Amino acid sequence: MTILSLSDWLECPQGQYLLQWEQAKFDLMVSDIFGYNAVQIGLPQHDFLRSNRIPFRLACAQSGRCGIIADPDALPFATASVDLVLLPHVLEFSQRPHHVLREVERVLVPEGSVIISGFNPFSLWGLRRLIARGRGHFPWCGQYLSVRRAKDWLALLGFETQGGSFGCYAPPFTHATSLEQWRFMDKAGDRWWPICGGAYILQGIKRVQGMRLITPNWRDSRATTKRLSPVAQRGREVHGIQKTE
């Protein structure tokens, strides 16, 4: 079977194995993020925002049935207008992944969140991609980004990384039976080799530096009151004579 897109690959046993793990992680991470607007970029066939309670949720992709059709590196949203952005496997299949992150930073409000999922190059899945030499069908034709590089890019754009995990430790077998037989590696992997999962999910929070809350100088006001009060209480002057009360 010819696989022409990542969506097609997600229908095969390998893709279903990955999708099951990622859906559970997205459900957990988006459940406690609040705001007014949330956008999922890419893979509109799968609702990774389903557990989020933000009132306006939108899918944006380059094609398919979605709310808005647009390129991920040229988002049609106003600056600082979105509270949450999801990037499920967008960066490794984009020609300009850094521009995608710049656009996400632009549209996010201060303290807004971006959640990224990607394939881990330092894993059995990354080894499978090396064997394919970056060619062939999805998902082996992507440019996999390591967690360290993703964190570096986020930090350069003013994001603070918070939360995240690895998963899918079983080898990328083609058949569902083989994947099930190696499922024991998922439990062992979290304990013994946690950074070698085939996929990862990572959250970044947009921080705005230089913001300071300005409050009244209550200390100076109290000092002035203390300095003036004894004069009024000590007495009043009548015809040039100080009269004590």
C-alpha positions in Angstrom: 0.0 0.0 0.0 1.3 3.4 -1.0 1.3 5.9 1.9 1.1 9.4 0.7 0.5 11.3 3.9 1.0 11.1 7.7 -2.8 10.7 8.0 -2.7 7.6 5.8 0.2 6.1 7.9 -1.8 6.7 11.1 -4.3 4.2 9.8 -1.8 1.3 9.7 -0.8 -0.7 12.8 2.3 1.4 13.5 0.3 4.6 13.3 -2.5 3.3 15.5 0.1 2.3 18.1 1.5 5.8 18.1 -1.9 7.5 17.9 -3.2 5.6 20.9 -0.3 6.9 23.1 -0.4 10.5 21.8 -4.2 10.8 22.1 -3.9 9.8 25.8 -1.1 12.3 26.4 -2.8 15.2 24.6 -6.0 14.5 26.6 -4.1 14.7 29.8 -2.0 17.8 29.0 -4.8 20.0 27.5 -7.4 19.2 30.2 -6.1 21.9 32.6 -5.3 24.7 30.1 -7.9 27.5 30.0 -8.5 30.6 27.9 -10.7 31.7 25.0 -9.2 30.3 21.8 -7.4 27.1 21.0 -6.0 25.9 17.7 -4.8 22.5 16.5 -2.5 22.8 13.5 -2.4 19.7 11.3 -4.0 16.3 11.4 -7.6 17.6 11.5 -9.0 14.1 11.3 -7.9 13.5 14.9 -9.3 15.8 17.6 -6.4 16.3 20.1 -8.4 19.1 21.7 -11.3 17.0 22.7 -10.5 17.1 26.5 -9.9 20.8 26.5 -12.6 23.2 27.9 -11.7 26.3 26.0 -14.9 27.5 24.4 -13.6 28.2 20.9 -11.5 25.3 19.4 -10.4 25.3 15.8 -8.5 22.9 13.5 -6.2 24.5 10.9 -4.4 22.5 8.2 -3.1 22.8 4.6 -5.9 20.6 3.3 -8.8 18.4 4.3 -11.9 19.0 6.4 -10.9 21.7 8.9 -12.0 25.1 10.1 -9.3 27.1 8.3 -6.9 26.1 5.4 -3.6 27.8 5.8 0.2 27.1 5.9 1.5 26.6 9.4 4.3 29.1 8.8 1.7 31.9 7.9 -1.1 31.6 10.3 -4.2 33.8 9.6 -4.6 34.8 13.3 -4.2 38.1 15.0 -1.1 38.7 17.2 -1.6 37.6 20.8 -5.1 36.1 20.1 -4.7 32.4 20.9 -4.3 30.7 24.3 -3.4 27.2 23.2 -1.7 25.8 20.0 -1.2 22.1 19.3 1.5 21.0 16.8 1.1 17.2 16.3 4.0 16.2 14.1 4.1 19.5 12.3 7.7 20.5 12.7 9.4 17.4 11.3 7.4 17.6 8.1 7.7 21.4 7.6 10.2 22.9 5.2 10.6 25.8 7.7 10.0 24.5 11.2 11.6 27.4 12.9 9.2 29.8 11.0 6.3 27.7 12.3 7.4 28.2 15.8 7.8 32.0 15.2 4.3 32.1 14.0 3.0 30.2 17.0 4.9 32.6 19.3 3.3 35.6 17.5 -0.3 34.4 17.8 0.0 33.2 21.4 -1.1 35.4 24.2 1.4 36.0 27.1 1.5 32.8 29.2 -0.2 30.9 26.3 0.9 27.3 25.7 2.1 25.3 22.8 2.2 21.5 22.9 4.4 19.7 20.4 4.5 16.0 19.5 7.3 14.6 17.4 9.4 11.5 16.5 12.5 11.0 18.6 15.6 10.5 16.4 17.4 8.8 19.3 15.2 5.7 19.3 14.5 2.5 17.4 12.1 4.6 15.3 14.9 7.1 14.6 17.1 4.1 13.6 14.3 3.0 11.2 14.4 6.4 9.6 18.2 6.2 9.2 17.8 2.9 7.4 15.4 4.6 5.0 17.9 7.5 4.7 15.2 10.1 5.1 13.5 8.9 1.9 10.5 6.7 1.2 7.0 6.8 2.7 5.7 8.6 5.7 6.8 9.0 8.5 10.4 8.0 7.6 10.8 11.0 5.2 10.6 13.6 7.9 13.4 15.6 9.5 13.2 14.5 13.1 13.9 17.0 15.8 15.4 15.9 19.1 13.9 17.1 22.3 17.0 19.1 23.1 16.8 21.0 19.8 13.1 21.6 20.2 13.8 23.0 23.7 16.6 25.2 22.3 14.3 26.7 19.7 11.5 27.3 22.2 14.0 29.0 24.6 15.2 31.3 21.8 11.6 32.5 21.2 11.0 33.1 24.9 9.2 29.9 25.8 9.7 28.0 29.0 9.4 24.3 28.6 7.2 22.6 31.1 6.0 19.0 31.2 6.5 16.3 28.6 7.2 12.7 28.2 8.5 9.9 25.9 6.5 6.9 24.7 6.2 4.1 22.1 9.3 2.0 23.1 8.3 -1.0 21.0 10.2 -1.5 17.7 8.3 -0.1 14.7 7.1 -3.4 13.4 4.7 -3.4 10.5 2.2 -6.0 11.8 -0.1 -5.5 14.8 0.7 -8.9 16.3 4.4 -8.1 16.5 3.7 -4.7 18.1 1.4 -6.3 20.7 4.1 -8.9 21.6 6.6 -6.1 22.3 4.2 -3.9 24.3 6.1 -4.9 27.5 8.8 -2.5 26.4 6.5 0.5 27.1 6.5 -0.2 30.8 10.1 -1.1 30.9 11.1 1.9 28.8 9.7 4.5 31.2 11.8 3.0 33.9 15.1 1.9 32.3 15.5 4.0 29.1 13.1 6.9 29.4 14.7 9.1 26.7 14.6 6.4 24.0 10.9 6.4 23.2 9.9 6.5 19.6 7.9 9.7 20.1 7.7 12.6 22.6 5.3 15.3 23.6 6.5 18.6 25.0 4.8 21.7 26.4 6.1 25.3 26.1 4.7 28.4 27.8 5.2 31.8 26.3 6.9 34.1 28.8 7.0 37.9 28.4 10.0 39.5 30.0 10.2 43.0 31.4 6.6 43.1 32.7 6.3 44.7 36.2 3.3 45.5 38.3 3.3 49.2 39.5 1.7 49.8 42.9 1.3 52.9 45.1 4.1 53.8 47.4 2.2 53.0 50.6 5.4 53.3 52.7 6.0 56.9 51.9 2.3 57.7 52.6 2.5 56.1 56.0 5.7 58.0 56.8 4.0 61.3 55.9 1.0 60.6 58.0 3.2 59.8 61.0 5.2 63.0 60.6 2.1 65.3 60.4 -0.2 63.7 63.0 1.7 64.7 66.2 1.6 68.4 65.1 -2.1 68.4 64.9 -2.5 66.5 68.2 0.0 68.5 70.2 -2.0 71.6 70.4 -3.1 74.7 68.6 -1.7 78.3 68.7 -4.0 81.2 69.9 -2.8 84.7 69.6 0.8 83.6 69.3 0.6 81.5 72.5 0.9 77.7 72.3 -2.1 76.1 74.1 -1.7 72.5 75.0 -4.8 70.3 74.9 
